[in-house]
Amino acid sequence: MTFFTISALKEQAGEQALAAVIACELQSRSQRQTKAGKPYLVLTFADATGSFNLNAWSDAPLFEAAQGMPDGTVVRLDSEWTQNQYGLNAANISWERLTGEDLEAFYAGDAATAEKQRHDWDTILTLLASVKDPRLSALAKHFIDDLGAKFRRAAAARKNHHARRGGLTEHVAQMMRTADLVCSAYPYLNRDLLLVGVLFHDCGKLWENQYPEKGFAQGYTLHGEMLGHIPLGIELVNKLWRDVAESPVAKGWLPLEPPTETVRLHLLHLIASHHGEYQFGSPTLPRTPEAIALHYIDNLDAKLEMMKDAYSQAGELADGIYEKQFPLPANLVAPLPAFEEPPLIAKPASDDQLF
């Protein structure tokens, strides 16, 4: 059976009802109350491309059925879908659990998303192979060897941008491409430090925004909730650094310049400061050129990803004007298309050319 992906459903659903079938995994549910005091459930469903919330009202059959579904249940939802500024809505919905080949096909994920993430992973490995500083190179290799599989399952966020299995790989790969180009424009930047800083800036999200080995439901961990990804990232890098410093590969590091301890401190600073402001969770402010560059590269990729999603999901208020999507600051305007050369018009043949 062919299913819509969640991202495709968000792109195509609008004010007019769209009849579509999707396959998705129940990620979580929470019980709420209406203003009249009636209970309802907020169900979060996910697949390889993203997630969405669906309200199950107390007088609807889905309310009772969802109470008996454990988290991680994979279902087929057949409905007439609409979408407004608050998200997707479903009318005349029916459902059934997926089994057999349909279930295995669901777990295999969306082919286009999987191919993009494979390409992004190759980008990360290629750019890391170009790092010349042996300390940073060894640290990155140790991380990839030990935690690469976990890294490739993690999301970059719980919502707003790259909030899907493998989203962290997409986010880091695009940031690395940008960082590489920025270093070409600003050659005084320490390229090795910036590239490895991009790799590690969100490494705490391996615990804060992690997925199981099979499935698309993003879970919660005590470490992620109680510490957050910045302290976790600092702790992880310190642990990996000690591992590498005690290994045979570190025997020749003592005479290297800049000193090894200074390199470690600058890398930790990139992780600690990448949110840019105290109010956004950074325990310190960016204090080096690489820290400033990393902060803005991170913010740029997140904002452009949000805008891409917003254009595909927002309702059109007027010709070329789209309704505001949280957390972007204002209504969106359709971007200006790239200039295209006009087609060449063949000149009519002269009388001399007719014979």
Stockholm file with secondary structure:
# STOCKHOLM 1.0

chainA/1-355         MTFFTISALKEQAGEQALAAVIACELQSRSQRQTKAGKPYLVLTFADATGSFNLNAWSDAPLFEAAQGMPDGTVVRLDSEWTQNQYGLNAANISWERLTGEDLEAFYAGDAATAEKQRHDWDTILTLLASVKDPRLSALAKHFIDDLGAKFRRAAAARKNHHARRGGLTEHVAQMMRTADLVCSAYPYLNRDLLLVGVLFHDCGKLWENQYPEKGFAQGYTLHGEMLGHIPLGIELVNKLWRDVAESPVAKGWLPLEPPTETVRLHLLHLIASHHGEYQFGSPTLPRTPEAIALHYIDNLDAKLEMMKDAYSQAGELADGIYEKQFPLPANLVAPLPAFEEPPLIAKPASDDQLF
#=GR chainA/1-355 SS CCCBCHHHHHHHCCSSCEEEEEEEEEEEEEEEECTTSCEEEEEEEEETTEEEEEEEETTSHHHHHHHTCCTTCEEEEEEEEEEETTEEEEEEEEEEECCHHHHHHHHHCCHHHHHHHHHHHHHHHHHHHTCCCHHHHHHHHHHHHHHHHHHHHCCSCSSSSSCSTTHHHHHHHHHHHHHHHHHHHSTTSCHHHHHHHHHHHTTTHHHHSCCCSSCSCCCCCHHHHHHCHHHHHHHHHHHHHHHHHTSGGGTTCTTCSSCHHHHHHHHHHHHHHTTCSGGGTCSSCCCSHHHHHHHHHHHHHHHHHHHHHHHHHSCEEETTEECCCTTSSSCEECCCCCCCCCCCCCCCCCGGGGC
#=GC SS_cons         CCCBCHHHHHHHCCSSCEEEEEEEEEEEEEEEECTTSCEEEEEEEEETTEEEEEEEETTSHHHHHHHTCCTTCEEEEEEEEEEETTEEEEEEEEEEECCHHHHHHHHHCCHHHHHHHHHHHHHHHHHHHTCCCHHHHHHHHHHHHHHHHHHHHCCSCSSSSSCSTTHHHHHHHHHHHHHHHHHHHSTTSCHHHHHHHHHHHTTTHHHHSCCCSSCSCCCCCHHHHHHCHHHHHHHHHHHHHHHHHTSGGGTTCTTCSSCHHHHHHHHHHHHHHTTCSGGGTCSSCCCSHHHHHHHHHHHHHHHHHHHHHHHHHSCEEETTEECCCTTSSSCEECCCCCCCCCCCCCCCCCGGGGC
//
